[in-house]
Amino acid sequence: MSEPSNHPRWHAAVPPQPPVSKRRKWPWVVLVVLVLVVGGCLAAVGLVVSEVSDEDAVDRTATVTYEVTGDARDVTVSFSVQGTGDLRTEQELEQVTDLPWRREIKTSGQEMSSTLVVTVGADGGKATCRVRVDDRPVRTATASGPGDTATCKAP
């Protein structure tokens, strides 16, 4: 007798295979495309908002107000302001014999720094410095007595 595997009628018993389910691919393709479109829109909006914010910050102007009050009769006042929009630094040193003293300076840009230093002279007394940006108080300090110094800094 010949071997069963060589006989055309003999087949090995193979269990029937379950039917292959065909998964739909189009929902996944639509989902991926939708995620890419939404992500691209969000990125574009973020860039536009960032550019507009940067432009607004460069064009923004601020008024820096320096004030010194008190009863001291001999005060040295030194102040400086620097803005990134106008790329300038303004500094001044004054000998003040009559308080109150006040100075306003306009500056522009994203970043700004300002400093006011008050030193009481040999006659003594009290002097208070105050820096305001656009009428909002930022810093206040007081110097009391001969040679004492008060410093007010602001961004």
C-alpha positions in Angstrom: 0.0 0.0 0.0 1.3 3.4 -0.8 1.8 6.1 1.8 -1.3 8.1 2.5 0.4 11.5 2.1 1.3 10.6 -1.6 -2.2 9.6 -2.4 -4.3 12.3 -4.0 -7.3 11.4 -2.0 -5.7 11.5 1.3 -5.5 14.8 3.1 -4.4 15.5 6.5 -7.2 16.5 8.8 -7.1 20.2 9.1 -9.6 21.9 11.3 -11.6 24.5 9.5 -10.3 28.1 10.0 -12.5 30.7 11.4 -13.5 33.3 8.8 -11.1 36.2 8.7 -12.8 39.4 9.7 -12.1 42.3 7.5 -11.4 45.3 9.7 -12.3 48.6 8.3 -9.3 50.9 7.9 -11.0 54.0 6.8 -12.1 55.1 10.3 -8.5 55.1 11.4 -7.3 57.0 8.4 -10.0 59.6 9.0 -9.0 59.9 12.7 -5.3 60.3 11.8 -6.1 63.0 9.2 -8.4 64.8 11.6 -5.8 64.8 14.4 -3.2 66.2 11.9 -5.5 68.9 10.7 -6.5 70.0 14.2 -2.9 69.9 15.4 -1.8 72.0 12.4 -4.5 74.6 13.0 -3.6 74.9 16.7 0.1 75.3 15.9 -0.7 78.0 13.3 -3.0 79.9 15.7 -0.3 79.7 18.4 2.3 81.2 16.1 0.0 84.1 15.1 -0.9 84.9 18.7 2.8 84.8 19.7 3.8 87.2 16.9 0.9 89.6 17.7 1.8 89.5 21.5 5.5 90.3 20.7 4.5 93.2 18.4 2.2 94.6 21.0 4.8 94.3 23.7 7.4 96.2 21.6 4.9 98.9 20.8 3.7 99.2 24.4 4.7 102.4 26.1 4.9 103.1 29.8 5.2 106.2 31.9 7.7 105.8 34.8 7.2 108.3 37.6 9.9 109.0 40.1 9.0 110.8 43.4 10.9 111.8 46.5 9.1 113.2 49.5 10.1 113.9 53.1 11.6 116.6 55.3 15.3 116.3 54.4 16.7 119.6 53.0 19.8 118.2 51.3 19.1 115.1 49.1 21.0 113.6 46.2 18.7 112.0 43.7 19.9 109.6 41.0 17.6 107.8 38.5 17.9 105.8 35.4 15.4 104.1 33.0 16.0 101.7 30.1 13.5 100.3 27.7 14.1 97.7 25.0 11.7 99.3 22.6 13.5 102.7 22.3 16.9 101.2 23.0 18.0 104.2 25.2 19.1 104.7 28.7 18.4 107.9 30.5 20.3 108.7 33.7 20.4 111.8 35.8 22.0 112.9 39.1 20.5 115.9 40.9 21.2 117.8 44.2 17.7 118.6 45.6 17.2 121.1 48.4 13.4 121.3 48.3 11.1 118.3 48.5 8.8 116.9 47.1 10.7 116.1 43.8 9.1 114.4 40.8 10.1 113.3 37.3 8.2 111.5 34.6 9.8 109.6 31.7 8.2 107.7 28.9 9.7 104.4 27.7 8.7 101.5 25.5 9.4 97.9 24.9 8.9 94.4 26.2 11.2 94.9 29.1 12.0 98.0 31.1 14.1 98.6 34.1 14.2 101.7 36.3 16.1 102.7 39.4 15.8 105.6 41.8 18.4 106.2 44.5 18.0 108.8 47.2 20.8 109.8 49.6 20.1 112.1 52.6 22.8 114.8 53.0 24.7 115.9 56.1 21.8 117.9 57.5 19.8 114.7 58.0 16.1 114.2 57.8 13.9 111.7 56.1 13.4 111.0 52.4 11.1 108.5 50.8 11.5 107.4 47.2 8.7 105.9 45.1 8.7 104.5 41.6 5.4 104.1 39.7 4.8 102.6 36.3 1.7 103.8 34.6 0.3 105.2 37.9 0.7 101.8 39.6 3.0 101.9 42.7 5.9 99.5 42.2 8.5 100.2 45.0 8.8 102.5 48.0 11.8 102.9 50.4 12.8 105.4 53.0 16.2 106.8 54.0 16.5 108.3 57.5 19.5 110.3 58.8 22.7 111.7 57.3 24.3 109.6 54.6 21.4 107.0 54.6 20.3 105.7 51.2 17.0 104.4 49.8 16.8 102.5 46.5 13.6 101.9 44.5 13.9 99.5 41.5 11.1 98.6 39.1 10.2 96.6 36.3 
